[in-house]
Structures are given as C-alpha cells and as structure tokens.
Amino acid sequence: MPASNAITILDALIIGSGFSGIYLLHKLRDELKLDAKIFEAESDIGGTWNNNRYPGARVDCPVPLYAYSSPKVWESWTWTELYPSQKEIKAYFDHVDGVWEIRKDCVFNSRVNEATFDECVARWTIRTTDGKVTMAKYLLVAVGFASKSYLPEWEGLDLFEGVVYHSAHWPKDAEVDVKGKKIAVIGTGSTGVQIFQEWAKVADEATIFQRTPNLCLPMRQEKLDADQQVKEKVDYVDYLAQCATTFAGLEYQVTPTNTFDAGEEEREAFWESLYQSGGFRFWQNNYQDFISNLEANQAAYSFWARKTRARIQDPKKQDLLAPLVPPHPFGAKRPSLEQDFYEQFNKPNVHIVDTESNPIVDVTPTGIATTDGKVHEVDIIAVATGFDAVTGGLLSLGLKDVNGVGLDERWKDGMSTYLGMAVSGFPNMFLPYSLQAPTAFANGPTLIELQGDWIASIITKMEKENIRSVTATPDAASAWNNEVNTIANMTLLPLAKSWYMGSNIPGKPVQSLNYVGGLPTYRERCAKALDEDFFGFAKA
Ligand code: N01
C-alpha cells in the first residue's frame, strides 16, 4: 500500500470479502487481469460466515451446492456434513484462500464511508474511515444481505448484569458457557432457532421469546463420508451445472401441478415425502400454487402444523409454536431448518414467552421485562433480532450518485435497480447478491457465480470497446422495478411482515427486496443486457 496520504489507484475496488467479493476478486484479477482489491471492514475473509459465529450457526443449503463450482476449489476439499457448521465454512474459506490467494489482495479493517463518481475522469473515489483515499474505474459492492444488524430500541440492555450478545456480534474467541445458567433467546428467525436448539440442551433453564412462530422444516442432517465424496466428484460438473438451471439453484424444482389437482390422499403422501426428505423441499419442491394460492398454502400449512404439533407434548406450547391458524402464509416469511428444535420444548426446563401478546418493554439488570409486568430473570441473553436485511449494509457506505445525492436519500421512499445489479446515476457500480435479484430465493453461490460472471462479462465488453462508463437508464430501472414488484404481488409474500419485504425494520419502505421470478428468467434478463449492446444502460 502507498504512504497514508497517497491515493491508491485501482481498476476495480470490491467492498466485502464474503462469497461474492471473493468470487469477483478471482474473476477480475485472475481472469480479466485487472488490478483489483477487496476492502473488508472486518479482520478476515468470510463475510457473513466470519461475522455470524453464534452457537449453532450453520448453513441451510446443502453442500456441494453451497460452495464454488470451480473444480480447482472442490477437487481438494472434503465436507464432513451435508449442512456444514459456521466453523467448517470458515475453514472452507481458508481453503479457498489457499487455492485463489484471496487474502493477499484484501485490505482488512477497512470500512468504506464515502464513494463518489467523477464523470470527467470516469473514476470512483472511495474513502475509508481511516482516511485513506482510493480511485477505481469499477466499484463492486459485495456487502451481502446481512451486514447491518438490527437491535430494537430496548432500554436497559447496557445495564444488564449478565452476558448479552447480538447474534451478529458474537465475540470471536469467547465460548459462552451456558451450563448451570438461565438463558434467554430473543427472536425465532433462523438465528434464534439455531442458538436455542443448542443452548436448550445444556442450560439449566432455557426460554425463547417468540413474537411470530417460525415454520421450521426438518433439516435431516447427514454426516458425509470422504471416500464417497471422491466417487461423487466425477459427476460434480454435470450435477452443479444441472442445479444451476433450476428456479432456485437447488437439486429440485417446484412441482408443476396445482395442489387441488391431486386428491387428498395423494396430496398427503406427497407432502409426507417432502417432509421426510428434509431440507427446503416442503417449501421449494411443493405444488406450483403453494406460494400464490392462499387456500393451497393453508392446506400445506395444516399438514405442517399436524406434523409439528405431534412433536410437542404440551398443548399450550403446541399452540404457540405451531398454531392451528397459520400466523402467515407458509414461505412468505423465511422458514428455517431445524434438527431437534421442537423436541427441546418437551423438557420441563424449556419455556416459551409469547411476545406477540406481551411485548418486551425493556431489559432490567437481571432479566427481560414484558408488558404483563413480569421480569423474566436470566443470566445470559442472545439477541437474535436479525438485520436491516439486503439494503442496510449497502446504504451505510456513503455512496453518492453523479449529482452528489446519497443513495439513502435517493431511496428514502423506495428502492430501485436495474437487474438488481446497477443503479441509475451510479456509473460502473455493480451490486452482486443484493436487492431486486433472486438473492433470498436462490442458493447463494449459484446466484453469486451467475452475477459475478455477468459483471465480469460486462466489464470485459467495456474494456474491449473502450467504454469509459455505463449507467443504468431510469427507464430500464423503472421497468425492472415494475417486473420485480409485479411478480412479488402475484405471490403471497406481501401478506407477511418480514425482511423479504423490508417490513421488519420500522420506517423502512415496504417493497419486495427480491426478484421472485427465478434464476432461469433472471439469467435471460441479464443476458439481454449483454447480447443487445448494453441494453438498459447508457454508455459514455
Ligand atoms: O433474523 P430474522 P435472523 N420484539 O429477521 C424477532 C439468514 N440466516 O437473524 O418474526 C420481539 O429472520 C422477529 O420477530 P418477528 C436467513 O436468510 C440464515 O434469524 O418479526 N421480537 C424474528 O423472530 C434468515 O432469514 C441462517 O415477529 C423481535 C427475529 O427477531 C436471515 O438470515 C442462519 C423484535 C428476527 O428474525 C435473518 O435471520 C441465520 C422485537 N422488537 C440466518 N424485533 C442459515 O441457516 C425482531 N424480533 C443459513
């Protein structure tokens, strides 16, 4: 790096070293031979898998799908579980670094707080909180969907005398020993479920604070055999390519018939097979009208509730965890995968507090106070209240358009992109794994590679044709925005309050943050921009 007051000049600056930032560095540096670097706010690579190290953290897409498709990476790597833990994924990133030499081009502890584009020189100027200035032709914002945590405004958290951590800020080296302790987990998203499933096995008393039930599906975890993986690798290239053609980049597709086309017995048998196979099949392999027809969705919900209630002994806990009336359409809020979450509630020392009926008021020095006047005394609290998902991280970077207007200001009443990767007024800036793309509805690495390849292609084309800058046109952004919202409105997604719609954050504009048209259509739309001479972009 240059002296502290010098300006660093790059071809491409990538913000973030998670799955997408690493892929982009590899593509741009190793294939396009650009001078590219990653700025990473944390002290190591891994993105969400570096930050989210709370107890029980693990992925809920199976390997080898949840990994890069490059043979160079997978031929020398062996997984131990079908759904690996955070620790194993972190080790996988070390392996990726060994293959692609990522860390050598990462600048760690480097937090971007301003970026402006100068049209005269067609360069971004990027500033970091340590005062460094960098100029780059291309700016790749790869901060992921979960880089800004959300903590409700509860008084007293700082006065709590026990141990309290937000799941996204778990201490690096401190193991939190819950043996002999009273623990509380606030929140029942994927994170809360994973922490509680671990802690409830060990703690003296375990209480989960639930506002909305999570409609969890059985993970059906498997230990993986190393020799078996060697044999299966012969087919990896074809297998991964085939999965990339599906709606969500998974091994299975939505079933192309409607729920009530099947008789009751056939439906039950079908749902039973999905439920028994595990993973997200009950969600993503279900009948095609599952996510668009409320009656169909409710029928599937009833099946799920019967299966889940049968695993819980106490009728009061049954009614809270798997009520007879659906709390929201299945899949309109993200379901999680669990291993033995529901069985924990059959123990006398495992409790549930309904914060829908009795919201949390504040945290006292000894526990959590709810509106019914109770203080739930605990020693340790895990706050699993999620994220200002998808856009929170992006909007905290101080990105400004060509007129100097901040992206946060531009989007205060609603967000709009072209293909989920470009924003009008922000030339040469591309956003992998961000809003208005299939982000939450696709296997992460599959989408990241699709978008990373597309970004690499558009940059290659620009370089070849001596184009200084491209920016999404307002018309293209408006058309994409319409497509994103029209498709979302054909589904049941708007009926739930969830981070999918931005409605988990008070005051955030409510709109679909994801493109729910599936990977194949998304791929076509992206290809058109390349095939039809930068369709949707203005060139300079
Ligand atoms: O966050 P969430 P998350 N009072 O927003 C509750 C991915 N992920 O960190 O549902 C009381 O889902 C809130 O209640 P409600 C995955 O995509 C993946 O769990 O709004 N409760 C909810 O229960 C996931 O979807 C894995 O009523 C309050 C919880 O906090 C995404 O990250 C693992 C509250 C927040 O749940 C986010 O998951 C972990 C309040 N004031 C995460 N405010 C994998 O397995 C919020 N809550 C890959």
Residues whose N, C-alpha, C, O or C-beta is under 5 A from the ligand:
A	BS01	N01	R58 V59 D60 P152 I186 G187 T188 G189 S190 T191 G192 R211 T212 R334 T355 A384 T385 G386 F387 K497 W499
